[in-house]
Amino acid sequence: QRDKAVERARSALEYLDARIDRLEAGAKEHWHRMDQAARDKEHEALKEIRRLRNRAGEEYGRLKYSSSKAWDGAKKGFTVSYDALREAWKKAEREWGSEGR
């Protein structure tokens, strides 16, 4: 059961990585048409998404290598960090569309 949970967590991160890559590619594609304020806003949002992705990756590492005693805490830590990342990504996607502006 633990191995399945770790695999699901890895798959979830890979899925979001692909979606984040598409957001970044879309932002780059439309960068030249944006004014400076829009560029700054998009840059900050992408920076926050990358920060949250790094945090989720760290929590995934804790989840993957946690002892059985630390499992519940590691699982909660990953869930919280993943949910924050997912919400930041969804917000960006709502603002820019699924492929960036």
C-alpha positions, 0 to 999 in steps of 0.5 A: 500500500505504501509503495502504491501511495509513493507511486501515485505521488510520483505520478501526480508530480510528473503530471503537474510538471508537464502542465507547468512546462506547458504554462511556461512555454505559453508564457514564453510564446506570448511574452513579446506581446505583454506589457511590463506589468503583465510580464512581472505578474506572470514572472512572479506567478511562475516563480511561486509555482516553481518554489511550490514544486520544489517544496512538493519534491522535497516532501515527496523525498520525505514520503519515499524514504520515511520510516513507518513511524514517520509515514503519516507525517510525511504523507500529510506533508506531501499532501499539503505541499502538493495541494498548494502547488496544484492550487497555484497552478490552477490559478495560473491556468485560469488567468492565462488559459491552459497553455499560457496567454 
